[in-house]
Amino acid sequence: MVYVEMSSVESGLRFKTRSGLIVETTGVTHHIDTTQVNVHEVVIVEGDGQGEKYLHNLDVAEKI
């Protein structure tokens, strides 16, 4: 699945990032005009920074 091409993603999907954080999608998506990709807001549910939100390219994370 190519998440950078998706204009939306459902909330509640969990991923493990390259740094080992477990994150969950919030359902918020932003389009980056300069690179023509979409990034999705996630919240850290396990690991350092738990509860923090940030934008992430889900194509570089492993769906769990």
Contacts in CASP RR format, 6 or more apart in sequence:
PFRMAT RR
TARGET T0000
AUTHOR 0000-0000-0000
METHOD contacts of the structure
MODEL  1
MVYVEMSSVESGLRFKTRSGLIVETTGVTHHIDTTQVNVHEVVIVEGDGQ
GEKYLHNLDVAEKI
2 59 0 8 1.000
3 9 0 8 1.000
3 38 0 8 1.000
3 40 0 8 1.000
3 57 0 8 1.000
3 58 0 8 1.000
3 59 0 8 1.000
4 37 0 8 1.000
4 38 0 8 1.000
4 39 0 8 1.000
4 57 0 8 1.000
4 58 0 8 1.000
4 59 0 8 1.000
5 37 0 8 1.000
5 38 0 8 1.000
6 29 0 8 1.000
6 38 0 8 1.000
6 40 0 8 1.000
7 29 0 8 1.000
7 31 0 8 1.000
7 38 0 8 1.000
8 27 0 8 1.000
8 29 0 8 1.000
9 25 0 8 1.000
9 27 0 8 1.000
9 29 0 8 1.000
9 40 0 8 1.000
9 58 0 8 1.000
10 25 0 8 1.000
10 27 0 8 1.000
11 24 0 8 1.000
11 25 0 8 1.000
11 26 0 8 1.000
11 27 0 8 1.000
12 24 0 8 1.000
12 25 0 8 1.000
12 26 0 8 1.000
12 27 0 8 1.000
13 24 0 8 1.000
13 25 0 8 1.000
13 63 0 8 1.000
14 22 0 8 1.000
14 23 0 8 1.000
14 24 0 8 1.000
14 25 0 8 1.000
14 45 0 8 1.000
14 63 0 8 1.000
14 64 0 8 1.000
15 22 0 8 1.000
15 23 0 8 1.000
15 24 0 8 1.000
15 25 0 8 1.000
15 42 0 8 1.000
15 56 0 8 1.000
15 58 0 8 1.000
15 61 0 8 1.000
15 62 0 8 1.000
15 63 0 8 1.000
15 64 0 8 1.000
16 22 0 8 1.000
16 23 0 8 1.000
16 61 0 8 1.000
16 62 0 8 1.000
16 64 0 8 1.000
17 23 0 8 1.000
17 56 0 8 1.000
17 60 0 8 1.000
17 61 0 8 1.000
18 60 0 8 1.000
18 61 0 8 1.000
20 47 0 8 1.000
21 44 0 8 1.000
21 46 0 8 1.000
21 47 0 8 1.000
21 48 0 8 1.000
21 49 0 8 1.000
22 44 0 8 1.000
22 45 0 8 1.000
22 46 0 8 1.000
22 47 0 8 1.000
22 64 0 8 1.000
23 42 0 8 1.000
23 43 0 8 1.000
23 44 0 8 1.000
23 45 0 8 1.000
23 56 0 8 1.000
23 61 0 8 1.000
24 42 0 8 1.000
24 43 0 8 1.000
24 45 0 8 1.000
25 40 0 8 1.000
25 41 0 8 1.000
25 42 0 8 1.000
25 58 0 8 1.000
26 40 0 8 1.000
26 41 0 8 1.000
26 42 0 8 1.000
26 43 0 8 1.000
26 53 0 8 1.000
27 40 0 8 1.000
27 41 0 8 1.000
28 40 0 8 1.000
28 41 0 8 1.000
29 38 0 8 1.000
29 39 0 8 1.000
29 40 0 8 1.000
29 41 0 8 1.000
30 38 0 8 1.000
30 39 0 8 1.000
30 40 0 8 1.000
30 41 0 8 1.000
30 55 0 8 1.000
31 37 0 8 1.000
31 38 0 8 1.000
32 38 0 8 1.000
32 39 0 8 1.000
37 57 0 8 1.000
39 55 0 8 1.000
39 56 0 8 1.000
39 57 0 8 1.000
40 55 0 8 1.000
40 56 0 8 1.000
40 58 0 8 1.000
41 53 0 8 1.000
41 54 0 8 1.000
41 55 0 8 1.000
41 56 0 8 1.000
42 53 0 8 1.000
42 54 0 8 1.000
42 55 0 8 1.000
42 56 0 8 1.000
42 58 0 8 1.000
43 51 0 8 1.000
43 52 0 8 1.000
43 53 0 8 1.000
44 50 0 8 1.000
44 51 0 8 1.000
44 52 0 8 1.000
44 53 0 8 1.000
44 54 0 8 1.000
45 51 0 8 1.000
END
